[in-house]
Amino acid sequence: MTDNQSERIKLESGMDRLGLSVPSDVINKLLTFMSLLKEWSGTYNLVAPRERDFLLTRHLLDSLSITNWLQEGSLLDVGTGAGLPGLPLAIIDPHREVILVDSAGKKIRFIRHVGRTLKLDNIYPVHGRIEELEQTGDYANITSRAFSSLKDFVEAVKPFADESTRLLAMKGVFPHKELEELPGWVNVQSVEPLTVPYLHAERHLVLMSVSNPDRS
């Protein structure tokens, strides 16, 4: 069995364990994204060298593990890096508008390349810091995967959220201290333990909303 066949079987099995059913062409696109991520990482340092042999589990399936907690509608992915979790989520749902924001130009260039290669017309890469962007409207979902603390995350995205926006922050171990530091206008809906196929490490998803956000 070739490496590609092995990865396809593992990805399909992982998707099944996450309760996600997608056509074969979507599986092809996810595998191509993973291949591009591995190819570009050597030059662009998109993921740490020690992570490059674990892209499928630690990055692809990890990103997709939050799918069932997303609301219908648009998604703003803050500090997206190499497009995680935003790109995999955009690939499996071509009808969802996904805005990917990062301050590193080389990472946004990579995301644009992926978009062109996979013909993704539902992604909008944005180069810049979220704190410096002009408000462009309210989003149904705002995600973060490696965006420092929960407090920094909610304060940065406050201008882009209303009471109906779902904030989804991906964390490793249960973030007790970070939860205590959240401002009073944040409603913590739940902290969900995530089970990522083939990953033997703790993962949690913090689901939040805002009440009467001050946009001044």
Summary of the structure (lengths in Angstrom):
residues: 216
radius of gyration: 16.7
end to end distance: 58.6
largest distance: 58.6
contacts: 681
relative contact order: 0.14
helix: 44%
strand: 18%
